[in-house]
Amino acid sequence: MLTPDSPGVCTLDSLDANACDFYKDNGFLVITNAVTPDGLAELAAETVAVCGGEYGQVSRSPQAVGGPLTDEMLAEMPAEELISHFLCIHHPHKISATFERYLAHPAIVAALTKVIGPNVKCMQSMLFVKSSGKPGQAWHQDEDYIPTRDRSLTGAWIAIDDATVENGCLWVIPGSQRRGILYPQYPHDDSDYDCNVMSYNFPYDESVDAIPVEVPAGSIVFFNGYLLHKSLPNRAPEGTFRRVLVNHYMSAESLLPWQFSPGVPIAKQDYRDIVMIAGEDPYAWKGLDDSARPSVRSAGYGGCGDGRSDLEAHLQKPVSERRSD
């Protein structure tokens, strides 16, 4: 478990130029004791509320939650059984005032205004529940999914539970963000991971270069959008969770070509369903959108159903036929 004495780890009070330099060189930074015990209890209770449909049903498929669960079935379940059906909910801040408030947690604002700049916007939140037996996510870079124009994408990973190797903590390859390259991906068939694709052909040996980021509950892990990272399944005893609220941010000065609007030139595309958490919005004159809706990520129950293969089979296909590269 990382402590305030570990490299790349600090408290909010000790967040200084040295910590920012570590982030720049290594692509990640940890602030411990950022969220209080009362705050963690609040986040845990809100997880139950969102999963239980207290703010309306979250879009989900049987593959996402392990069966056709009705609102009535969820309402009758004990809290731990209820949330165990969910791996990850995207955009919970769109229906939860609590999760929206945590987008601008003081430790997040303090860190991001140092490593990004004075004007910071958020475009996404993700609530990972990850109960015992749930899969991890394969090697990837967040800019594969959220493309900023200035490479400022930064994740803020709020640990609601202790995150350990056993229950599926983050693994990172320090410094892998420096080259600014997005590596190819393929639709893997590894059951350790969910249905997202896997990055490959990067110049690092994960058995040597990758490190686990084990942190106590209340810590916030910040990581660059080009940093290679993954997580493994939760192999802790039944009834164990690795709950995390992950938010994504970037410089408000940059356009965000994340979703495409018909009739808008590629160079002018700019996703506007955002929340400003610091400074000013240079594009406020455009107004804001309200297009994102909460949805449940598939945990791969019954397979992913999209022609997955191992890497060797993927590479045998012509480049034009390779999905995800």
C-alpha positions as CSV (number, residue, x, y, z in Angstrom):
1,M,0.0,0.0,0.0
2,L,1.4,3.4,-0.9
3,T,2.0,5.9,1.9
4,P,2.8,9.7,1.9
5,D,6.5,8.7,1.9
6,S,6.2,6.7,-1.4
7,P,7.4,8.4,-4.6
8,G,4.6,10.2,-6.3
9,V,2.4,10.3,-3.2
10,C,1.5,13.4,-1.2
11,T,-1.2,15.0,0.8
12,L,-3.2,18.1,-0.2
13,D,-1.0,20.1,2.1
14,S,2.2,18.8,0.5
15,L,1.1,19.2,-3.1
16,D,4.0,21.2,-4.4
17,A,6.2,21.7,-7.5
18,N,8.0,18.4,-6.8
19,A,4.7,16.5,-6.9
20,C,3.8,18.2,-10.2
21,D,7.2,17.3,-11.6
22,F,6.6,13.7,-10.7
23,Y,3.3,13.8,-12.5
24,K,4.9,15.3,-15.6
25,D,7.6,12.6,-15.7
26,N,5.6,9.6,-14.6
27,G,2.1,10.4,-15.7
28,F,0.4,9.8,-12.4
29,L,0.2,11.2,-8.9
30,V,-1.6,10.2,-5.7
31,I,-3.1,12.4,-3.0
32,T,-3.8,10.5,0.1
33,N,-6.4,11.4,2.8
34,A,-8.2,13.6,0.2
35,V,-11.7,12.4,1.1
36,T,-12.8,12.1,4.7
37,P,-14.4,9.0,6.3
38,D,-17.8,10.9,6.2
39,G,-17.3,11.6,2.5
40,L,-16.5,8.0,1.8
41,A,-19.7,6.9,3.6
42,E,-21.6,9.5,1.5
43,L,-20.2,8.1,-1.7
44,A,-20.9,4.5,-0.7
45,A,-24.5,5.4,0.1
46,E,-25.0,7.2,-3.1
47,T,-23.7,4.2,-5.0
48,V,-26.6,2.2,-3.6
49,A,-29.0,4.9,-4.5
50,V,-27.9,5.2,-8.1
51,C,-27.7,1.4,-8.7
52,G,-31.1,1.0,-7.0
53,G,-32.8,3.4,-9.3
54,E,-33.6,6.0,-6.7
55,Y,-33.0,8.7,-9.4
56,G,-34.5,6.8,-12.2
57,Q,-33.5,3.6,-14.0
58,V,-30.0,3.6,-15.5
59,S,-29.9,2.2,-19.0
60,R,-28.6,-1.4,-18.8
61,S,-28.6,-4.7,-20.7
62,P,-28.8,-8.2,-19.4
63,Q,-25.1,-8.6,-20.5
64,A,-24.3,-5.6,-18.3
65,V,-25.9,-6.8,-15.0
66,G,-26.1,-10.6,-15.4
67,G,-29.8,-10.9,-16.2
68,P,-33.0,-9.0,-16.9
69,L,-33.3,-7.3,-13.5
70,T,-36.4,-5.2,-13.0
71,D,-36.7,-2.3,-10.7
72,E,-39.0,-4.4,-8.4
73,M,-36.3,-7.1,-8.2
74,L,-33.6,-4.5,-7.3
75,A,-35.8,-2.8,-4.7
76,E,-36.1,-6.1,-2.8
77,M,-32.3,-6.8,-2.7
78,P,-30.0,-6.1,0.2
79,A,-27.7,-3.2,-0.6
80,E,-24.6,-5.4,-1.2
81,E,-26.4,-7.8,-3.5
82,L,-27.9,-4.9,-5.4
83,I,-24.7,-3.1,-6.2
84,S,-22.8,-6.4,-6.9
85,H,-24.7,-6.6,-10.2
86,F,-23.0,-3.5,-11.5
87,L,-19.5,-3.3,-12.8
88,C,-19.5,0.4,-13.9
89,I,-22.0,3.2,-14.5
90,H,-21.0,5.9,-16.9
91,H,-22.1,9.5,-16.2
92,P,-23.7,9.1,-12.7
93,H,-23.2,12.8,-12.2
94,K,-26.0,13.4,-14.6
95,I,-28.6,12.1,-12.1
96,S,-26.8,12.4,-8.8
97,A,-26.2,15.8,-7.2
98,T,-23.7,14.1,-4.8
99,F,-21.5,12.7,-7.6
100,E,-21.8,16.0,-9.5
101,R,-20.5,17.9,-6.4
102,Y,-17.5,15.6,-6.2
103,L,-16.5,16.6,-9.7
104,A,-15.1,19.7,-8.1
105,H,-13.7,18.2,-4.8
106,P,-11.1,20.6,-3.4
107,A,-8.3,18.2,-3.8
108,I,-9.2,17.7,-7.5
109,V,-9.4,21.4,-8.1
110,A,-6.1,22.0,-6.4
111,A,-4.2,19.3,-8.3
112,L,-5.7,19.9,-11.7
113,T,-5.1,23.7,-11.7
114,K,-1.5,22.8,-11.1
115,V,-1.0,20.1,-13.7
116,I,-3.5,21.3,-16.4
117,G,-3.9,25.0,-15.9
118,P,-6.3,27.6,-14.4
119,N,-9.3,26.7,-16.5
120,V,-10.5,23.1,-16.2
121,K,-13.6,21.3,-17.5
122,C,-15.0,17.9,-16.8
123,M,-16.8,15.8,-19.4
124,Q,-17.3,12.4,-17.8
125,S,-17.8,10.5,-14.6
126,M,-17.6,6.7,-14.1
127,L,-18.7,4.8,-11.0
128,F,-16.9,1.4,-10.7
129,V,-18.4,-1.0,-8.2
130,K,-16.4,-4.1,-9.1
131,S,-17.5,-6.7,-6.6
132,S,-15.7,-10.0,-6.0
133,G,-15.3,-11.9,-9.3
134,K,-15.9,-8.9,-11.6
135,P,-13.4,-8.4,-14.4
136,G,-10.8,-5.7,-14.8
137,Q,-10.1,-3.5,-17.8
138,A,-7.2,-4.4,-20.2
139,W,-4.3,-2.1,-21.0
140,H,-5.5,1.1,-22.6
141,Q,-5.0,4.9,-22.7
142,D,-7.9,7.2,-21.9
143,E,-7.2,9.4,-24.9
144,D,-8.3,6.3,-27.0
145,Y,-11.8,7.2,-25.9
146,I,-11.8,10.9,-25.1
147,P,-9.7,12.7,-27.6
148,T,-8.5,16.2,-26.5
149,R,-6.6,18.4,-28.9
150,D,-3.9,19.5,-26.5
151,R,-3.2,16.1,-24.7
152,S,-4.5,17.6,-21.4
153,L,-6.9,14.7,-20.5
154,T,-6.5,13.7,-16.9
155,G,-8.4,11.2,-14.8
156,A,-9.1,11.6,-11.1
157,W,-9.7,8.2,-9.5
158,I,-11.3,8.5,-6.1
159,A,-10.9,5.3,-4.1
160,I,-14.0,4.6,-2.0
161,D,-12.5,1.4,-0.8
162,D,-8.9,0.4,-0.2
163,A,-7.6,-0.6,-3.6
164,T,-5.2,-3.6,-3.5
165,V,-3.7,-6.1,-5.9
166,E,-6.2,-8.6,-4.6
167,N,-9.3,-6.6,-5.3
168,G,-8.2,-5.2,-8.6
169,C,-6.3,-1.9,-8.1
170,L,-4.9,0.1,-11.0
171,W,-1.7,-0.9,-12.7
172,V,0.3,1.7,-14.6
173,I,3.4,1.9,-16.7
174,P,5.2,5.0,-15.4
175,G,6.4,7.4,-18.1
176,S,4.4,5.7,-20.9
177,Q,2.6,9.0,-21.5
178,R,5.8,10.9,-22.5
179,R,5.9,9.8,-26.2
180,G,2.4,11.0,-26.8
181,I,1.6,8.0,-29.0
182,L,-1.7,6.1,-29.0
183,Y,-1.0,2.4,-29.4
184,P,-3.1,0.1,-31.5
185,Q,-5.9,-1.9,-29.9
186,Y,-7.7,-5.2,-30.5
187,P,-10.9,-6.9,-29.3
188,H,-9.2,-9.4,-26.9
189,D,-10.8,-12.6,-25.7
190,D,-9.2,-12.6,-22.2
191,S,-11.8,-13.3,-19.5
192,D,-9.8,-11.4,-16.9
193,Y,-11.0,-8.2,-18.6
194,D,-14.3,-6.6,-19.6
195,C,-15.5,-6.1,-23.1
196,N,-13.3,-3.0,-23.9
197,V,-10.5,-3.5,-26.3
198,M,-6.8,-4.0,-25.3
199,S,-3.8,-1.9,-26.3
200,Y,-0.8,-3.7,-27.8
201,N,2.5,-3.2,-29.6
202,F,3.8,-0.7,-27.0
203,P,7.6,-0.7,-26.3
204,Y,7.3,-1.7,-22.6
205,D,7.5,-5.0,-20.8
206,E,4.6,-5.2,-18.5
207,S,6.2,-7.8,-16.4
208,V,9.1,-5.4,-15.6
209,D,7.7,-1.9,-16.2
210,A,4.2,-2.0,-14.8
211,I,3.6,-1.2,-11.1
212,P,0.4,-1.6,-9.0
213,V,-1.1,1.5,-7.5
214,E,-2.4,0.3,-4.2
215,V,-4.0,3.1,-2.2
216,P,-6.1,3.4,0.9
217,A,-9.7,4.6,0.7
218,G,-9.9,8.3,0.5
219,S,-7.0,8.6,-1.9
220,I,-7.3,10.2,-5.3
221,V,-5.1,8.9,-8.1
222,F,-4.5,11.4,-11.0
223,F,-3.3,10.1,-14.3
224,N,-2.5,11.4,-17.8
225,G,-4.7,10.5,-20.7
226,Y,-1.8,8.9,-22.6
227,L,-0.6,6.8,-19.6
228,L,-0.9,3.0,-20.2
229,H,-3.0,1.5,-17.4
230,K,-5.1,-1.5,-16.6
231,S,-6.8,-3.3,-13.7
232,L,-7.2,-7.0,-12.9
233,P,-10.3,-8.8,-11.6
234,N,-11.4,-8.5,-8.1
235,R,-10.1,-11.8,-6.6
236,A,-10.8,-10.9,-3.0
237,P,-13.3,-12.9,-0.9
238,E,-17.0,-12.8,-1.8
239,G,-18.7,-9.7,-0.5
240,T,-15.6,-7.5,-1.2
241,F,-15.9,-4.4,-3.4
242,R,-13.4,-2.1,-5.1
243,R,-15.6,1.0,-5.5
244,V,-14.1,4.0,-7.3
245,L,-15.5,7.2,-8.7
246,V,-13.4,8.2,-11.8
247,N,-13.9,11.6,-13.4
248,H,-12.2,12.9,-16.5
249,Y,-11.0,16.5,-17.1
250,M,-9.1,18.6,-19.5
251,S,-8.1,22.2,-20.2
252,A,-11.1,24.4,-21.0
253,E,-9.0,26.2,-23.6
254,S,-9.0,23.1,-25.9
255,L,-11.9,22.0,-28.0
256,L,-13.2,18.5,-27.4
257,P,-14.0,16.5,-30.6
258,W,-15.6,13.6,-28.6
259,Q,-19.0,13.4,-30.2
260,F,-19.7,14.7,-33.7
261,S,-22.4,17.2,-34.6
262,P,-23.8,17.0,-38.2
263,G,-22.8,19.9,-40.4
264,V,-19.9,21.0,-38.2
265,P,-16.4,20.8,-39.8
266,I,-14.0,18.4,-38.1
267,A,-11.8,21.2,-37.0
268,K,-14.7,22.9,-35.2
269,Q,-16.2,19.8,-33.4
270,D,-16.5,20.5,-29.7
271,Y,-18.4,18.4,-27.1
272,R,-20.3,20.8,-24.8
273,D,-21.9,18.5,-22.2
274,I,-19.3,19.7,-19.7
275,V,-19.0,21.0,-16.1
276,M,-16.5,23.7,-15.4
277,I,-14.7,23.0,-12.1
278,A,-12.1,25.8,-12.1
279,G,-11.5,29.2,-13.9
280,E,-13.4,30.4,-16.9
281,D,-14.9,28.8,-20.0
282,P,-13.4,30.5,-23.1
283,Y,-16.2,29.0,-25.2
284,A,-19.1,29.9,-22.9
285,W,-20.7,31.8,-25.8
286,K,-21.5,28.3,-27.3
287,G,-23.7,27.4,-24.5
288,L,-23.9,23.9,-22.9
289,D,-25.5,20.6,-24.0
290,D,-27.3,18.1,-21.9
291,S,-26.9,14.9,-24.1
292,A,-25.1,12.3,-22.0
293,R,-27.2,9.8,-20.0
294,P,-26.1,7.3,-17.4
295,S,-25.6,3.7,-18.7
296,V,-24.1,0.5,-17.4
297,R,-20.9,-0.9,-18.9
298,S,-21.1,-4.6,-19.9
299,A,-19.2,-7.0,-17.7
300,G,-19.3,-9.5,-20.5
301,Y,-21.9,-11.9,-19.1
302,G,-22.5,-14.5,-21.8
303,G,-19.6,-13.1,-23.9
304,C,-19.1,-9.8,-25.6
305,G,-20.7,-10.9,-28.9
306,D,-18.5,-9.0,-31.2
307,G,-16.1,-11.5,-32.8
308,R,-13.3,-11.4,-30.2
309,S,-10.0,-13.2,-30.9
310,D,-6.5,-13.6,-29.5
311,L,-3.8,-11.2,-30.7
312,E,-2.2,-13.7,-33.2
313,A,-5.6,-14.2,-35.0
314,H,-6.1,-10.4,-35.0
315,L,-2.8,-9.8,-36.6
316,Q,-3.4,-12.3,-39.4
317,K,-6.3,-10.1,-40.7
318,P,-5.6,-7.4,-43.3
319,V,-5.2,-4.1,-41.6
320,S,-8.3,-2.8,-43.3
321,E,-10.3,-5.5,-41.5
322,R,-8.9,-5.2,-38.1
323,R,-11.4,-3.8,-35.6
324,S,-10.1,-1.1,-33.3
325,D,-6.6,-0.6,-34.7
